[in-house]
Amino acid sequence: MKGLSIRIISSMESKKPYIAMMFIQFVYAGMALFSKAAIGAGMNPFVFVVYRQAFASLALTPFSIFLERKKAPRPSFCLLCKIFFVSLFGITLSLNLYYVALNNTSATVATATTNTIPAITFIIAAFLRMESITLKHYYGVAKVIGTTVCLSGALVVALYNGPAVKMNWKSSSSFHHHQTGHISNDPSPPSNSSPKAVDSVKGALIMLSANTVWSFWLILQGPLIKLYPAKVHLTSLQCWFSCIQSLIMAVIFERNNPSSWKLGWDIHLLSVAYCGIVVTGMTYWLQAWCIERKGPVFIAMFTPLALVITIIFSAFIWKEQLHWGSIAGALLLIGGLYSVLWGKNKEELTNTTTEEEEERNNDEKTKEANELELIDTERQLKCVIV
C-alpha cells in the first residue's frame, strides 16, 4: 500500500505543470472575454488600461517587497530610465493598442492573433541577429515555414470572414450588440464595404500591431533582467511606470469626458480587477514555476488552448456568430505556431548535443595532453636518474 501511495503521489506531482498550464489558459481566455464585455458595455479602452495596471501594481508590490527585499539592488537613474522606456514602448503601448483593437473586434479574434507572438518574436530576433535562420537544417526550414503559415493565418483572420457557421440560436444579450469583427448577429457575412467589416479589419490589424510591440518587449526583457535580476521587483516597477504612462495617455484622450473614469460594482470593476490581479499577479507565478519545471517551449505549446476556450465560451455564453474564415485562420495560426515551436525545440536539442560532444572532445583532448605530459615527465626523471 505504501508503494502504491508513493506512485500515486509521484504521478500527481508530474501532472501539476499540465494542470497549472490548463488553468493559465482558462485565465487568459477569461481575460479576453471579460475585457471585451467591459469595453462592449461602454468602458473606455485607455481608462481600462490605467485601472488594470493600477490593480496589477498593487497586487505585485507586496510580493516584490517581501520576497526580493534583500535580492533587489537599488537601481541607478540610468537603469530606471531604461526600465521606463521599455515599459513605455512595451507594456503601455502594447496594452493600449490591444484594448483599442478589442473595441473594434471580437474576443475570439483577439485570442487568435496572440498565437502570432512566437512567430513575430522570431522575426524581430532574427533581424536583430539574436536568432539564427538557416535552411541547411530541417529545424530551420520548420521555423521559416511555421512563421509564414502563422502570419498567413493572422491575415486570414484579419481580412477574410467567409460564410457563417450555422447555429440554432438568436442572441438576446445586450452585450452581444457591442460585438464587432468576425462575430455578429447577422448569419450572413458582412460585405467588405460595410462599416462593421472595416472596423473588423482595422481592429485585427491594430491587434497585430499590439502583438508586434509585445514581442519586441519580450526580447528586451532578456538584457533588462541581466541588468536587474530581481524579476518580481522588475515587473512591479514596469507595472507602476506603465500605470503612470497610461494615466497621462488616458487624460490626453479623455480629458473632456470625466464620467468615463467612474467605476461601479459592475462588469467594469470585475474586468479590471480580474486582469490586474489574477492575470498579471497569479499567472506570473504559475508560469515562472512551470518554466522552471518544464521550460519555455512547454509553456508556449498550451497557447492555442486559450483560443479554443474563448471560441466555446463566446459561442455558448455570448451567443456569438462564428465564421469559417476565422476558424480557417485560427487553424493556420495553430499549425504555424507548433511548427515554429517544434523547430525551435529541435534546434535547442541539437545545439545542446553539439555542445556536449564538444565538451567531451575537449575533456578527452585535455586527458590525452595530461597523459602525454605525465609520460614526458617520467622520461625526464629517468634521464636525470641515469
C-alpha positions as CSV (number, residue, x, y, z in Angstrom):
1,M,0.0,0.0,0.0
2,K,2.9,2.3,0.8
3,G,4.5,1.8,-2.6
4,L,1.1,2.4,-4.3
5,S,0.6,5.7,-2.4
6,I,4.1,6.8,-3.4
7,R,3.4,6.1,-7.0
8,I,0.1,8.0,-6.9
9,I,1.7,11.0,-5.2
10,S,4.6,10.9,-7.8
11,S,2.1,10.7,-10.7
12,M,0.1,13.6,-9.3
13,E,3.3,15.6,-8.9
14,S,4.3,15.1,-12.5
15,K,0.8,16.2,-13.7
16,K,0.9,19.5,-11.7
17,P,2.6,21.6,-14.6
18,Y,-0.1,20.3,-17.0
19,I,-2.9,21.3,-14.6
20,A,-1.3,24.7,-14.0
21,M,-1.0,25.4,-17.7
22,M,-4.6,24.5,-18.4
23,F,-5.7,26.8,-15.6
24,I,-3.5,29.6,-17.0
25,Q,-5.1,29.2,-20.5
26,F,-8.6,29.5,-18.9
27,V,-7.4,32.7,-17.1
28,Y,-6.2,34.1,-20.5
29,A,-9.4,33.2,-22.2
30,G,-11.3,34.9,-19.4
31,M,-9.1,38.0,-19.8
32,A,-10.3,38.4,-23.5
33,L,-13.9,37.7,-22.6
34,F,-14.1,39.9,-19.5
35,S,-12.2,42.7,-21.3
36,K,-14.5,42.6,-24.3
37,A,-17.5,42.6,-22.0
38,A,-16.3,45.7,-20.2
39,I,-15.4,47.6,-23.4
40,G,-18.5,46.4,-25.1
41,A,-20.5,47.8,-22.2
42,G,-19.0,51.2,-22.8
43,M,-15.7,51.4,-20.8
44,N,-13.1,53.5,-22.5
45,P,-10.0,51.4,-23.6
46,F,-7.4,53.9,-22.3
47,V,-9.1,54.1,-18.9
48,F,-9.3,50.3,-18.7
49,V,-5.5,50.1,-19.1
50,V,-5.0,52.6,-16.3
51,Y,-7.1,50.7,-13.8
52,R,-5.7,47.3,-14.9
53,Q,-2.1,48.5,-14.4
54,A,-3.1,50.1,-11.1
55,F,-4.5,46.8,-9.8
56,A,-1.5,44.9,-11.2
57,S,0.9,47.2,-9.5
58,L,-0.9,47.0,-6.1
59,A,-1.0,43.2,-6.4
60,L,2.7,42.7,-7.3
61,T,4.3,45.3,-4.9
62,P,3.8,43.4,-1.7
63,F,5.4,40.2,-3.2
64,S,8.3,42.2,-4.6
65,I,8.9,43.8,-1.1
66,F,8.7,40.6,0.9
67,L,10.2,38.1,-1.5
68,E,13.0,40.2,-3.1
69,R,13.7,42.8,-0.4
70,K,17.3,41.7,0.0
71,K,17.8,40.4,-3.5
72,A,16.7,43.6,-5.3
73,P,19.6,46.1,-5.8
74,R,19.0,49.8,-5.7
75,P,18.5,50.8,-9.4
76,S,20.6,53.6,-10.7
77,F,19.0,56.6,-12.5
78,C,20.3,55.3,-15.9
79,L,18.7,51.9,-15.2
80,L,15.4,53.5,-14.1
81,C,15.3,55.4,-17.4
82,K,15.8,52.2,-19.3
83,I,13.0,50.4,-17.4
84,F,10.8,53.5,-18.0
85,F,11.3,53.5,-21.8
86,V,11.0,49.7,-22.0
87,S,7.7,50.0,-20.1
88,L,6.5,52.8,-22.4
89,F,7.3,51.1,-25.7
90,G,6.4,47.7,-24.4
91,I,3.6,47.3,-21.9
92,T,2.0,50.7,-22.2
93,L,1.9,50.9,-26.0
94,S,1.0,47.2,-26.4
95,L,-1.9,47.2,-23.9
96,N,-3.4,50.4,-25.2
97,L,-3.3,49.1,-28.7
98,Y,-4.7,45.8,-27.5
99,Y,-7.8,47.4,-25.9
100,V,-8.3,49.9,-28.7
101,A,-8.3,46.9,-31.1
102,L,-10.7,45.0,-28.8
103,N,-13.1,47.8,-29.2
104,N,-13.3,47.1,-32.9
105,T,-13.1,43.3,-33.0
106,S,-14.2,40.2,-31.0
107,A,-12.6,38.3,-28.1
108,T,-12.1,35.3,-30.4
109,V,-10.1,37.3,-32.9
110,A,-8.1,38.9,-30.1
111,T,-7.2,35.5,-28.7
112,A,-6.5,34.0,-32.1
113,T,-3.9,36.7,-33.0
114,T,-1.9,36.2,-29.8
115,N,-0.7,33.0,-31.4
116,T,1.4,35.1,-33.8
117,I,3.6,36.3,-30.9
118,P,6.2,33.5,-31.1
119,A,6.5,33.9,-34.9
120,I,6.7,37.7,-34.7
121,T,9.3,37.4,-31.9
122,F,11.3,35.0,-34.1
123,I,11.3,37.6,-37.0
124,I,12.3,40.5,-34.8
125,A,15.0,38.4,-33.1
126,A,16.3,37.3,-36.5
127,F,16.6,41.0,-37.7
128,L,18.5,41.8,-34.5
129,R,20.7,38.8,-35.1
130,M,19.6,37.3,-31.8
131,E,18.1,34.3,-33.6
132,S,19.7,32.3,-36.4
133,I,18.0,31.5,-39.7
134,T,19.4,28.5,-41.6
135,L,17.8,26.4,-44.3
136,K,20.5,23.8,-44.2
137,H,18.8,22.0,-41.3
138,Y,15.3,20.7,-41.1
139,Y,14.5,22.7,-37.9
140,G,15.5,25.9,-39.7
141,V,13.0,25.1,-42.5
142,A,10.3,24.3,-39.9
143,K,10.8,27.7,-38.2
144,V,10.6,29.6,-41.5
145,I,7.6,27.7,-42.8
146,G,5.8,27.9,-39.5
147,T,6.4,31.7,-39.3
148,T,5.0,32.1,-42.8
149,V,1.9,29.9,-42.1
150,C,1.3,31.7,-38.8
151,L,1.4,35.1,-40.3
152,S,-0.8,33.9,-43.2
153,G,-3.3,32.7,-40.7
154,A,-3.3,36.1,-39.0
155,L,-4.0,37.8,-42.3
156,V,-6.9,35.4,-43.0
157,V,-8.4,36.2,-39.5
158,A,-8.0,39.9,-40.1
159,L,-9.1,40.2,-43.8
160,Y,-11.5,37.3,-44.5
161,N,-14.8,36.5,-43.0
162,G,-16.2,33.7,-45.1
163,P,-19.6,32.1,-44.7
164,A,-21.2,32.0,-41.2
165,V,-21.2,28.8,-39.1
166,K,-24.9,27.9,-38.8
167,M,-26.1,27.9,-35.2
168,N,-29.6,27.3,-33.8
169,W,-29.8,30.3,-31.5
170,K,-30.6,34.0,-31.5
171,S,-28.9,36.3,-29.1
172,S,-30.9,38.5,-26.7
173,S,-27.9,39.7,-24.7
174,S,-27.2,43.4,-24.6
175,F,-23.5,42.7,-24.6
176,H,-23.9,41.0,-27.9
177,H,-25.0,44.2,-29.6
178,H,-21.5,45.6,-29.0
179,Q,-19.7,42.7,-30.7
180,T,-17.7,43.5,-33.8
181,G,-15.4,41.8,-36.2
182,H,-16.0,38.2,-37.3
183,I,-18.7,37.7,-34.8
184,S,-22.1,39.2,-35.3
185,N,-25.9,38.7,-35.0
186,D,-26.3,38.6,-38.8
187,P,-25.7,35.0,-40.0
188,S,-24.6,36.2,-43.4
189,P,-21.1,37.5,-43.8
190,P,-20.8,41.3,-43.9
191,S,-19.8,43.0,-47.1
192,N,-16.3,44.3,-47.4
193,S,-17.7,47.9,-47.8
194,S,-19.8,47.8,-44.6
195,P,-18.6,49.9,-41.6
196,K,-18.6,46.7,-39.4
197,A,-16.3,45.0,-41.9
198,V,-14.0,48.0,-42.0
199,D,-13.9,48.1,-38.2
200,S,-13.2,44.4,-38.1
201,V,-10.1,44.7,-40.4
202,K,-8.9,47.8,-38.5
203,G,-9.3,46.0,-35.2
204,A,-7.4,42.9,-36.3
205,L,-4.6,44.9,-37.8
206,I,-4.2,47.0,-34.6
207,M,-4.2,43.8,-32.6
208,L,-1.3,42.5,-34.8
209,S,0.5,45.8,-34.1
210,A,-0.1,45.3,-30.4
211,N,1.4,41.8,-30.7
212,T,4.4,43.1,-32.6
213,V,5.1,45.7,-29.8
214,W,4.6,42.9,-27.2
215,S,7.1,40.7,-29.0
216,F,9.7,43.4,-29.0
217,W,9.1,43.9,-25.3
218,L,9.7,40.2,-24.7
219,I,13.0,40.4,-26.5
220,L,14.1,43.4,-24.4
221,Q,13.3,41.5,-21.1
222,G,16.4,39.3,-21.6
223,P,19.0,42.1,-21.5
224,L,17.0,44.0,-18.8
225,I,16.9,41.0,-16.4
226,K,20.7,40.8,-16.7
227,L,21.0,44.4,-15.6
228,Y,18.3,43.9,-12.8
229,P,17.9,40.2,-11.9
230,A,15.1,40.7,-9.3
231,K,12.3,39.6,-11.6
232,V,9.3,40.3,-9.5
233,H,10.6,43.7,-8.5
234,L,11.4,44.5,-12.1
235,T,7.9,43.5,-13.2
236,S,6.4,45.6,-10.4
237,L,8.4,48.7,-11.5
238,Q,7.3,48.2,-15.1
239,C,3.7,48.0,-14.0
240,W,4.0,51.2,-12.0
241,F,5.7,53.1,-14.9
242,S,3.1,51.7,-17.3
243,C,0.2,52.8,-14.9
244,I,1.6,56.4,-14.8
245,Q,2.2,56.5,-18.6
246,S,-1.2,55.1,-19.4
247,L,-2.8,57.7,-17.0
248,I,-1.2,60.5,-18.9
249,M,-2.3,59.0,-22.2
250,A,-5.9,58.5,-20.9
251,V,-6.1,62.1,-19.6
252,I,-5.0,63.3,-23.1
253,F,-7.6,61.3,-24.9
254,E,-10.4,61.5,-22.3
255,R,-9.9,65.0,-20.8
256,N,-13.4,66.1,-21.9
257,N,-15.2,63.0,-20.5
258,P,-14.7,62.7,-16.7
259,S,-17.6,60.3,-16.4
260,S,-15.6,57.6,-18.2
261,W,-13.4,57.2,-15.1
262,K,-16.3,56.1,-12.8
263,L,-16.1,52.6,-11.5
264,G,-19.2,50.9,-10.0
265,W,-19.9,47.4,-8.8
266,D,-20.4,46.1,-12.3
267,I,-18.5,44.3,-15.2
268,H,-16.1,47.3,-15.4
269,L,-14.7,46.8,-11.9
270,L,-14.8,43.0,-12.2
271,S,-12.8,43.1,-15.5
272,V,-10.0,45.4,-14.5
273,A,-9.6,43.6,-11.1
274,Y,-9.5,40.3,-12.9
275,C,-7.0,41.4,-15.5
276,G,-4.8,43.2,-13.0
277,I,-4.8,40.8,-10.0
278,V,-5.5,37.4,-11.5
279,V,-3.9,37.7,-15.0
280,T,-0.8,39.7,-14.0
281,G,-0.4,38.5,-10.5
282,M,-1.4,34.9,-10.3
283,T,-0.4,33.7,-13.7
284,Y,3.1,35.3,-13.4
285,W,3.9,32.9,-10.6
286,L,2.4,29.9,-12.2
287,Q,4.2,30.5,-15.5
288,A,7.5,31.1,-13.7
289,W,7.0,27.8,-11.8
290,C,6.1,25.9,-15.0
291,I,9.1,27.3,-16.9
292,E,11.4,26.2,-14.1
293,R,9.9,22.7,-14.2
294,K,9.3,22.2,-18.0
295,G,10.9,25.0,-19.9
296,P,9.6,27.9,-22.1
297,V,8.6,25.6,-25.1
298,F,6.2,23.6,-22.8
299,I,4.5,26.9,-21.9
300,A,4.1,28.1,-25.5
301,M,2.6,24.8,-26.6
302,F,-0.5,25.4,-24.5
303,T,-1.2,28.9,-26.1
304,P,-3.8,27.6,-28.6
305,L,-5.9,26.2,-25.8
306,A,-7.0,29.7,-24.8
307,L,-8.3,30.2,-28.3
308,V,-10.4,27.0,-28.2
309,I,-11.8,28.0,-24.7
310,T,-12.6,31.5,-26.0
311,I,-14.5,30.2,-29.0
312,I,-16.5,27.8,-26.9
313,F,-17.4,30.4,-24.2
314,S,-18.1,33.1,-26.8
315,A,-20.4,30.8,-28.7
316,F,-22.4,29.3,-25.8
317,I,-22.4,32.2,-23.3
318,W,-22.4,35.3,-25.6
319,K,-24.2,33.6,-28.4
320,E,-21.7,34.9,-30.9
321,Q,-21.8,34.1,-34.6
322,L,-18.7,32.4,-35.9
323,H,-17.4,32.5,-39.5
324,W,-15.5,29.8,-41.3
325,G,-12.8,32.4,-42.2
326,S,-12.0,32.9,-38.6
327,I,-11.8,29.1,-38.0
328,A,-9.6,28.5,-41.0
329,G,-7.3,31.4,-40.0
330,A,-7.1,30.0,-36.4
331,L,-6.2,26.6,-37.7
332,L,-3.4,28.1,-39.8
333,L,-2.2,30.1,-36.7
334,I,-2.1,27.0,-34.5
335,G,-0.3,24.9,-37.2
336,G,2.3,27.6,-37.8
337,L,2.8,28.1,-34.1
338,Y,3.5,24.4,-33.5
339,S,5.9,24.3,-36.5
340,V,7.9,27.2,-35.1
341,L,8.0,25.7,-31.6
342,W,9.0,22.2,-32.9
343,G,11.8,23.8,-35.0
344,K,13.0,25.8,-32.0
345,N,12.9,22.8,-29.7
346,K,14.9,20.7,-32.2
347,E,17.4,23.4,-32.7
348,E,18.0,23.7,-28.9
349,L,18.3,19.9,-28.6
350,T,20.8,19.8,-31.5
351,N,22.8,22.7,-30.1
352,T,22.8,21.1,-26.6
353,T,24.0,17.7,-28.1
354,T,26.7,19.5,-30.1
355,E,27.9,21.4,-27.0
356,E,28.0,18.2,-25.0
357,E,30.0,16.4,-27.8
358,E,32.5,19.4,-27.9
359,E,32.8,19.3,-24.2
360,R,33.5,15.6,-24.3
361,N,36.1,16.0,-27.0
362,N,37.8,18.8,-25.1
363,D,37.8,16.6,-22.0
364,E,39.4,13.8,-24.0
365,K,42.0,16.1,-25.5
366,T,42.8,17.5,-22.1
367,K,43.1,14.0,-20.7
368,E,45.4,12.9,-23.6
369,A,47.5,16.1,-23.1
370,N,47.8,15.3,-19.4
371,E,48.8,11.7,-20.1
372,L,51.5,12.8,-22.6
373,E,52.8,15.4,-20.2
374,L,53.0,12.7,-17.5
375,I,54.9,10.3,-19.8
376,D,57.2,13.2,-20.8
377,T,57.8,14.0,-17.1
378,E,58.6,10.3,-16.4
379,R,61.1,10.2,-19.3
380,Q,62.9,13.3,-18.0
381,L,63.1,11.8,-14.5
382,K,64.6,8.6,-15.9
383,C,67.2,10.6,-17.8
384,V,68.1,12.5,-14.6
385,I,68.5,9.3,-12.7
386,V,70.6,7.7,-15.4
